[in-house]
Amino acid sequence: MCGIVAGLGPAAAVRDAFAAADPLAILARRGPDGAGVATVELPGGRLLVLGQTRLAVVDRRTLPLPFRFRGTGGLLLAYNGEVYNAPSLRAELSDGLPWETDCDAEVVARAWRRWGPGCLERLNGMFAFALYDPGDEVYQARLFLARDRAGEKPLYWTLHGGALFVASEIKALPVPLVEGPCPELDAFEFDCGRSTPFRGVFSLPPATCALVDVAEDPPTVCDRPWWCLPDPAEDTGEAPAGIARAEAVRDLADLVADAVRIRLPSEVPLAVLLSGGLDSAIIQAVARAEHVYCATFPAHIDNAGDALLCTFGGELHGVTFGLDNVLADLDRVAYTCDTPATWTAVALHYLYKAMRADGHVVALSGEGADEAFWGYSRYRALWHIDRLEADPVLRGYAPLKAHLLGGREADLLGRLLCRGTSADARLTTREIAGRLGIVGQSLVANMARIDWHTTMQVLLRMADRAAGAVGMENRSPFLDVRVVEAAAALHPGLKIDERNTKAILRDVATRLGVPAAVAYSTTKRGLAIPWGAWTGAVGPRGTWDRSSFAEAMHHAWRTAFGLAERPAAVYAA
């Protein structure tokens, strides 16, 4: 985990911004093991400032920041993340030159010199970086910004005073932060796209990159995708069974196990977030971490019982807290997340604090499995609606599907997504569902794709921020590009069937030794807190309705960022 900050534009504007704020101090928690700034004076009175804080997980020596390596033509790299296939890339990129470090940042730098923007396709990992290439006789000087495929590592940008500013977290942008409209916030409880609830502040989307001309006045960020989530395989009749299914389970088990193993190397203590559910149980079955952590509320949501079945020799640490704790820390959680988030952020806040207090610096968790392998409970309802067309016995009832959908699939998917109550919120989710959905795919396939680009994004941001706030790094094996692409290629019937969501992943779990009671459980809920039971607030979605929590979180966010009565500076220390 590291923090990145950059400024590019008229020298006076850049210097004034950095003089008025100290973004590296704000990012120090993300990278407590080092910090540094480099400045590059550019023609025409322009200036580039590139800064970084570093959490040293691999190669814990003190290294110059941002990264500068011999043989890379004066390249400067502010880098955040981990590239898990760095060892194999090292062999390909050696070119007879000795390596200066063991860290993957040097691999990224050499990969850029060899392949330019095409280097991204070769990286298997989580990353966000800002790279300055001074150019040569072929290429002009440029600033390159990029994010990983899933969006595990963040990057924000804004224009102020004719200059471009970039940072890992919104609060670290050295510009005034002013609240602005964000339709997604009203629709989802959180922002999950380019726009944020701060005026003029944008997120660089996952799997995109941008080449910025350092001579342009003002700088322009025109991002382009460098990877796309693969379309899911079509439903071509019966799903593989017998030997064919067994082979699919074996191959996927081997792949998932390797995705976990390549995320284990670390020169600092590592733990696993063990929720009591399928995904984290698979991770611990392979990782066999000595310490595992579980959020549990014995009187309401007792996850510890199932988690105990899957420790595989590790010591289970139950983490619990109450309403008083949440109310005291809610604005701090909102500040950590940059924007309002769901109650999962609260649970992660306490989990990562507990892990860090025990000396752990790296955590493995199960984000991405539900979207890749179709695990959410709402997919079951959509699967049954899809059966109206796919099942020969029910084909004559296809008009019923049109009636249920109200004429448009986007309407139904939008209603499932929408957590707001206004007409504008419903329009926003319907537009997003229509834009992200794929014509000809099933409702389940479209919902999973939409979730990847929306709800999963806030899950990843909450994990990144909660870990970064205490100087930890979070790693998610199910977001390994090989696993994601293999999941997309599976026959849909292997992911969801009459009995189960994540069907093949449950078989993978038993192959890896997860007890059947956990592998085939249907009662596991997400990482939630019993807000309704604590407060008595029960909304239209029942006990797990989050509307009152969303209202409290929104107020906490406005308070934390000085948009209400309390200044954000209180949390910068």
C-alpha positions in Angstrom: 0.0 0.0 0.0 1.4 3.4 -1.0 0.1 6.9 -1.6 0.5 8.9 -4.8 0.3 12.6 -5.5 1.1 14.7 -8.5 0.8 18.2 -9.8 1.4 19.4 -13.4 0.9 22.9 -14.8 2.0 26.5 -14.4 4.8 26.5 -11.8 3.2 29.2 -9.6 -0.1 27.3 -9.5 1.5 24.0 -8.6 3.9 25.5 -6.0 1.1 27.4 -4.3 -1.1 24.4 -4.1 1.6 22.3 -2.5 2.6 25.1 -0.2 -1.0 25.4 1.1 -1.4 21.7 1.7 0.7 18.7 2.7 -0.7 15.8 0.7 2.1 13.4 1.7 1.2 13.9 5.4 -2.4 12.9 4.6 -1.1 9.9 2.7 1.4 8.9 5.4 -0.8 6.3 6.8 -1.0 4.5 3.4 2.8 4.5 3.3 4.5 4.8 6.7 7.8 3.4 5.6 9.0 6.3 3.4 8.1 9.4 1.5 9.6 11.6 -1.1 8.9 14.3 -3.7 10.6 14.9 -7.1 10.2 18.1 -9.1 10.8 18.5 -12.8 11.0 22.0 -14.3 9.4 21.9 -17.8 9.7 24.4 -20.7 7.4 27.4 -20.7 7.4 28.0 -16.9 5.7 24.7 -16.2 6.3 22.3 -13.3 5.7 18.7 -12.5 5.7 17.5 -8.9 5.5 13.8 -8.3 5.3 12.4 -4.7 4.9 9.1 -3.0 4.6 7.5 0.4 5.5 3.8 0.7 4.4 0.8 2.7 7.4 -1.6 2.3 6.0 -5.2 1.9 8.6 -6.6 -0.4 12.2 -5.3 -0.3 12.0 -3.3 3.0 15.1 -1.2 2.3 14.9 2.5 2.2 14.5 3.4 -1.5 14.4 6.8 -3.2 10.8 8.0 -3.8 9.3 8.4 -6.3 11.1 5.4 -7.8 14.1 6.2 -10.1 16.0 3.3 -11.6 19.1 3.1 -13.8 18.6 2.2 -17.4 15.1 3.6 -17.6 16.0 6.9 -19.3 15.2 9.2 -16.4 11.8 7.8 -15.7 10.0 8.8 -12.5 7.4 6.4 -11.0 5.0 7.0 -8.2 3.5 3.6 -7.7 0.9 1.9 -5.5 0.1 -1.8 -5.6 1.5 -5.3 -6.1 2.2 -7.1 -9.4 2.1 -10.8 -8.6 3.7 -12.1 -11.8 6.7 -9.8 -11.3 9.1 -12.8 -10.8 8.3 -14.1 -14.3 8.5 -10.6 -15.8 11.9 -10.1 -14.3 13.3 -13.0 -16.3 11.8 -11.5 -19.5 13.0 -8.0 -18.8 16.5 -8.6 -17.6 18.4 -7.5 -20.8 21.7 -8.2 -19.0 21.2 -5.2 -16.7 21.4 -5.9 -12.9 18.3 -5.3 -10.9 18.6 -2.7 -8.2 15.7 -3.9 -6.0 13.4 -6.8 -5.3 10.3 -4.7 -5.6 7.8 -4.9 -8.4 8.0 -1.1 -9.0 11.2 -1.7 -10.9 9.5 -4.4 -13.0 6.8 -1.9 -13.9 9.4 0.7 -14.9 11.3 -1.6 -17.1 8.1 -3.0 -18.6 7.1 0.6 -19.6 10.5 1.1 -21.2 10.1 -2.1 -23.2 6.4 -2.0 -24.1 5.1 1.5 -23.3 1.3 1.6 -22.5 1.1 -2.0 -23.7 2.9 -3.1 -20.5 -0.4 -2.9 -18.6 -1.7 -6.0 -20.4 1.3 -8.0 -19.0 0.7 -7.1 -15.4 -1.3 -9.5 -13.2 -2.0 -7.5 -10.0 -3.5 -4.5 -8.4 -2.0 -1.1 -9.1 -2.4 2.6 -9.7 0.6 4.7 -10.8 1.7 8.0 -12.2 4.7 7.7 -14.4 6.8 10.6 -15.9 8.7 9.7 -19.0 11.0 12.6 -20.1 10.9 11.4 -23.7 13.5 10.9 -26.3 14.1 11.6 -30.0 10.9 9.6 -30.8 8.5 10.5 -28.0 7.8 13.8 -26.3 7.7 14.0 -22.5 4.5 12.7 -21.0 2.8 11.8 -17.8 1.1 8.4 -17.8 -1.7 7.5 -15.4 -3.1 4.0 -15.1 -5.3 1.8 -12.9 -5.6 -2.0 -12.6 -8.3 -4.1 -14.2 -10.7 -4.4 -11.3 -10.0 -1.0 -9.7 -8.4 -2.3 -6.5 -6.1 0.7 -6.3 -7.6 4.2 -6.5 -6.6 7.3 -8.5 -8.4 10.7 -8.5 -7.7 13.9 -10.5 -8.9 17.4 -10.7 -8.0 20.7 -12.5 -7.4 23.8 -10.4 -5.8 27.1 -11.3 -4.9 25.7 -14.7 -3.0 22.8 -13.2 -3.7 19.1 -13.0 -3.6 17.4 -9.6 -3.6 13.6 -9.0 -3.8 11.7 -5.8 -4.6 8.2 -4.4 -7.3 9.7 -2.1 -9.5 12.7 -2.7 -8.5 14.3 0.7 -4.9 14.4 -0.5 -5.6 16.5 -3.6 -4.1 19.9 -2.7 -7.1 21.9 -3.7 -10.2 23.2 -2.0 -12.9 20.5 -1.8 -16.4 21.7 -2.5 -19.5 19.5 -2.4 -21.1 19.0 -5.8 -23.9 17.0 -7.5 -23.4 13.2 -7.8 -26.4 11.3 -9.1 -24.8 8.0 -8.3 -24.5 8.9 -4.6 -28.3 9.5 -4.4 -29.1 6.3 -6.3 -26.6 3.8 -4.7 -25.7 5.4 -1.3 -22.2 5.8 -2.7 -20.3 7.0 -5.8 -18.9 4.3 -8.1 -18.1 5.9 -11.4 -16.1 8.9 -12.7 -18.0 11.5 -10.8 -17.6 12.1 -7.1 -19.6 14.2 -4.6 -16.8 16.8 -4.8 -17.2 19.4 -7.5 -14.7 18.9 -10.3 -13.0 15.8 -8.7 -13.0 12.7 -10.9 -12.0 9.1 -10.5 -9.8 7.5 -13.2 -12.0 4.5 -14.0 -10.7 0.9 -13.4 -8.8 -0.7 -16.4 -8.2 2.7 -18.0 -5.1 4.8 -18.6 -4.3 8.3 -19.8 -1.3 9.8 -21.6 -1.1 13.5 -20.5 0.9 15.9 -22.6 3.1 17.8 -20.1 3.3 20.8 -22.5 -0.5 21.2 -22.8 -2.1 24.2 -21.1 -4.2 23.3 -19.3 -3.5 19.6 -19.1 -6.1 17.2 -20.4 -7.0 13.8 -19.0 -8.6 11.7 -21.8 -8.7 8.2 -20.4 -9.1 5.1 -22.5 -9.8 1.5 -21.6 -6.9 -0.9 -21.8 -8.8 -4.0 -20.7 -12.5 -4.9 -20.7 -14.4 -7.4 -18.5 -15.0 -10.4 -20.8 -18.5 -11.1 -21.9 -19.8 -14.2 -20.2 -20.1 -17.5 -22.1 -23.5 -18.0 -23.8 -25.9 -20.6 -22.3 -25.6 -23.3 -24.9 -27.9 -26.0 -23.5 -27.1 -28.3 -20.6 -24.1 -27.4 -18.4 -21.2 -29.9 -18.4 -21.7 -32.8 -16.1 -19.9 -35.9 -15.0 -16.2 -36.1 -16.1 -16.4 -32.7 -17.9 -17.7 -31.0 -14.8 -15.1 -32.7 -12.6 -12.3 -31.5 -14.9 -13.7 -27.9 -14.8 -13.7 -28.1 -11.0 -10.2 -29.4 -10.9 -8.8 -26.8 -13.3 -10.6 -23.9 -11.4 -9.4 -25.2 -8.1 -5.8 -25.3 -9.3 -6.1 -21.7 -10.7 -7.7 -20.3 -7.6 -5.1 -22.0 -5.4 -2.3 -20.5 -7.4 -4.0 -17.0 -7.3 -3.9 -17.3 -3.5 -0.3 -18.6 -3.4 1.2 -15.8 -5.5 -0.4 -13.3 -3.1 1.3 -14.9 0.0 5.0 -13.7 -0.5 5.6 -10.9 2.0 8.4 -9.7 4.3 5.8 -8.6 6.9 3.2 -10.6 8.9 0.1 -11.7 6.9 -3.5 -12.5 8.1 -6.8 -13.6 6.4 -10.2 -12.0 6.8 -12.4 -15.0 7.5 -16.0 -14.2 7.3 -17.5 -17.6 7.9 -18.5 -17.8 4.2 -17.4 -19.7 1.1 -14.9 -17.3 -0.5 -12.7 -16.5 2.5 -12.8 -20.2 3.5 -11.3 -21.1 0.2 -8.6 -18.5 0.7 -7.7 -19.8 4.1 -7.8 -23.5 2.9 -4.8 -22.6 0.7 -3.1 -19.8 2.6 -3.2 -21.6 6.0 -2.5 -18.2 7.7 -1.6 -18.4 11.4 -4.1 -15.7 12.3 -7.6 -15.1 10.9 -10.0 -12.4 11.8 -13.8 -12.4 11.8 -16.4 -9.7 12.5 -19.1 -11.2 14.6 -22.1 -10.0 16.7 -23.2 -13.0 18.8 -26.7 -11.7 19.6 -27.4 -10.8 16.0 -25.0 -12.1 13.3 -22.8 -14.9 14.7 -20.2 -15.5 12.0 -17.6 -17.0 14.3 -19.2 -20.4 14.5 -18.8 -21.1 10.7 -15.4 -19.3 10.7 -14.2 -21.8 13.3 -14.9 -24.6 10.9 -12.4 -23.1 8.4 -9.4 -21.9 10.4 -7.2 -24.7 9.1 -5.0 -24.4 12.1 -5.0 -20.6 12.3 -6.0 -18.8 15.4 -9.4 -17.1 15.1 -9.8 -13.5 16.4 -13.4 -12.4 16.7 -13.9 -8.7 16.3 -17.0 -7.1 17.7 -18.3 -3.7 18.5 -21.6 -1.9 19.3 -23.7 1.0 18.3 -21.9 3.4 20.7 -18.6 2.5 18.9 -20.1 3.1 15.5 -21.7 6.4 16.4 -18.4 7.6 17.8 -16.4 6.6 14.7 -18.8 7.1 11.9 -17.4 10.4 10.7 -13.9 9.0 10.9 -15.0 6.1 8.7 -16.5 8.6 6.2 -13.3 10.6 6.2 -11.3 7.5 5.6 -13.5 6.4 2.6 -13.5 10.0 1.1 -17.2 9.7 0.2 -20.2 8.1 1.9 -20.1 4.3 2.0 -22.1 1.3 3.2 -21.9 -0.3 6.6 -19.3 -2.8 5.3 -16.9 0.1 5.7 -17.6 0.2 9.5 -16.9 -3.5 9.9 -13.7 -3.2 7.9 -12.6 -0.2 10.0 -12.6 -2.4 13.1 -11.2 -5.5 11.5 -8.2 -3.7 10.1 -7.6 -1.8 13.3 -7.5 -5.1 15.1 -5.2 -6.8 12.6 -2.8 -3.9 12.6 -2.8 -3.7 16.4 -1.6 -7.4 16.4 1.2 -6.6 14.0 -0.2 -7.7 10.7 0.6 -5.7 7.6 -1.0 -7.7 4.8 -4.5 -9.2 4.6 -6.1 -11.5 2.2 -9.9 -11.2 1.5 -12.6 -12.5 -0.9 -13.7 -9.5 -2.9 -14.8 -10.2 -6.4 -16.0 -13.8 -6.1 -19.7 -12.9 -6.0 -19.5 -10.9 -9.2 -17.3 -13.4 -11.1 -19.2 -16.5 -10.0 -22.7 -15.1 -9.6 -23.1 -15.4 -5.9 -25.6 -12.7 -4.7 -29.0 -13.9 -3.6 -30.8 -11.5 -6.0 -29.3 -13.5 -8.9 -31.5 -16.4 -7.8 -34.6 -14.4 -8.4 -33.3 -13.3 -11.8 -32.3 -16.8 -12.7 -35.9 -18.0 -12.2 -37.2 -15.1 -14.4 -34.6 -16.1 -17.1 -36.0 -19.7 -16.9 -39.3 -18.4 -18.4 -37.4 -18.3 -21.8 -34.7 -20.9 -21.3 -36.8 -23.8 -19.9 -38.8 -25.5 -22.7 -41.6 -26.3 -20.3 -42.0 -22.6 -19.5 -41.3 -21.2 -22.9 -45.0 -20.6 -23.5 -44.9 -18.2 -20.5 -42.3 -15.9 -22.0 -44.8 -13.0 -22.3 -45.0 -13.2 -18.5 -41.3 -12.2 -18.4 -42.1 -9.1 -20.5 -44.9 -8.3 -18.1 -42.6 -8.7 -15.0 -40.0 -6.5 -16.6 -42.4 -3.7 -17.6 -41.1 -3.9 -21.1 -37.4 -3.2 -20.4 -34.8 -5.3 -18.7 -33.0 -2.2 -17.6 -36.1 -1.2 -15.6 -36.0 -4.4 -13.5 -32.2 -4.3 -13.0 -32.4 -0.6 -12.2 -34.9 -1.3 -9.5 -32.7 -3.9 -8.0 -29.8 -1.5 -7.9 -31.6 1.5 -6.7 -31.4 2.4 -3.0 -32.7 5.9 -3.4 -36.3 6.9 -3.2 -36.5 9.8 -5.7 -37.5 9.6 -9.4 -34.0 10.9 -10.3 -32.4 8.0 -8.4 -34.5 5.5 -10.3 -33.6 7.1 -13.6 -29.9 7.0 -12.7 -29.9 3.3 -12.0 -32.0 2.5 -15.0 -29.6 4.4 -17.2 -26.6 2.7 -15.7 -28.3 -0.7 -16.2 -29.1 0.0 -19.8 -25.6 1.3 -20.5 -23.7 -1.6 -18.9 -25.9 -4.4 -19.8 -25.3 -6.7 -22.9 -28.0 -7.3 -25.4 -28.8 -11.0 -25.7 -27.3 -11.9 -22.3 -29.4 -13.3 -19.4 -30.6 -11.1 -16.6 -28.2 -12.8 -14.2 -25.2 -12.2 -16.6 -26.2 -8.5 -17.0 -26.7 -8.0 -13.2 -23.3 -9.5 -12.4 -21.6 -7.3 -15.0 -23.4 -4.2 -13.7 -22.4 -5.1 -10.1 -18.7 -5.4 -11.2 -18.8 -1.8 -12.4 -20.9 -0.4 -9.5 -21.4 -2.2 -6.2 -18.0 -4.0 -6.4 -16.2 -0.7 -6.8 -17.3 0.6 -3.5 -16.4 -2.7 -1.8 -12.9 -2.4 -3.2 -12.6 1.3 -2.2 -13.8 0.5 1.4 -11.2 -2.4 1.7 -8.4 -0.1 0.2 -9.2 2.8 2.6 -9.7 0.7 5.7 -6.4 -1.0 5.1 -4.6 2.1 4.1 -5.8 4.0 7.1 -3.8 1.8 9.4 -0.8 1.1 7.1 -1.9 -2.3 5.8 -2.3 -3.8 2.3 -5.3 -5.8 1.2 -5.0 -8.6 -1.5 -7.9 -10.2 -3.3 -7.1 -13.5 -5.0 -10.5 -13.8 -6.8 -9.6 -10.6 -8.7 -6.6 -12.4 -10.3 -7.1 -11.7 -14.0 -6.8 -15.4 -14.8 -9.6 -16.3 -12.4 -11.8 -13.5 -13.7 -11.4 -14.5 -17.3 -11.8 -18.2 -16.5 -15.0 -17.4 -14.7 -16.4 -15.5 -17.7 -15.6 -18.5 -19.9 -17.5 -21.0 -17.8 -20.9 -22.3 -18.9 -23.5 -20.2 -17.0 -25.0 -23.5 -15.6 -21.7 -24.1 -13.8 -22.1 -20.8 -11.9 -25.8 -20.9 -11.0 -28.3 -23.8 -11.1 -31.4 -25.1 -9.5 -29.7 -25.5 -6.1 -26.9 -23.0 -5.8 -25.3 -19.7 -6.7 -21.5 -19.9 -7.2 -22.2 -23.6 -7.9 -18.8 -24.6 -9.2 -17.0 -22.5 -6.6 -18.7 -24.6 -3.9 -17.3 -27.8 -5.5 -13.9 -26.1 -5.7 -14.2 -25.4 -2.0 -14.8 -29.0 -1.1 -11.9 -30.1 -3.4 -9.7 -27.8 -1.4 -10.9 -29.1 1.9 -13.6 -26.6 3.0 -16.2 -28.4 5.2 -19.5 -29.0 3.3 -21.4 -27.1 6.0 -19.7 -24.0 4.9 -19.2 -24.8 1.2 -22.9 -25.4 0.6 -24.3 -23.0 3.2 -27.2 -20.8 2.1 -27.5 -18.6 5.2 -24.3 -16.5 5.0 -24.9 -12.8 4.7 -22.4 -10.1 3.5 -20.1 -8.2 5.8 -22.9 -6.3 7.6 -23.6 -4.8 11.0 -26.9 -5.2 12.8 -27.8 -1.5 12.4 -31.6 -2.3 12.3 -31.5 -4.4 15.4 -29.4 -1.7 17.2 -31.5 1.3 16.2 -34.9 -0.2 15.5 -34.8 1.4 12.1 -36.6 -1.0 9.7 -37.1 0.4 6.2 -38.9 -0.9 3.1 -36.3 -3.5 2.5 -36.8 -5.0 6.0 -34.3 -5.6 8.8 -31.4 -5.2 6.4 -32.6 -1.9 4.9 -29.8 0.6 4.9 -31.7 3.8 4.4 -31.3 5.2 7.9 -27.6 4.2 8.0 -27.1 5.9 4.6 -28.6 9.1 6.0 -26.3 8.9 9.1 -23.2 8.2 6.9 -24.0 11.0 4.6 -24.2 13.4 7.5 -21.0 12.0 8.9 -19.2 12.6 5.6 -20.4 16.2 5.4 -19.2 16.7 8.9 -15.8 15.0 8.4 -15.0 17.1 5.3 -16.0 20.4 6.8 -19.1 20.6 4.7 -21.0 20.7 8.0 -20.0 21.8 11.4 -16.8 19.9 12.0 -13.5 20.4 10.0 -11.8 17.5 8.2 -8.4 18.6 9.7 -9.4 16.8 12.9 -8.7 13.5 11.2 -5.5 14.4 9.3 -3.4 13.9 12.4 
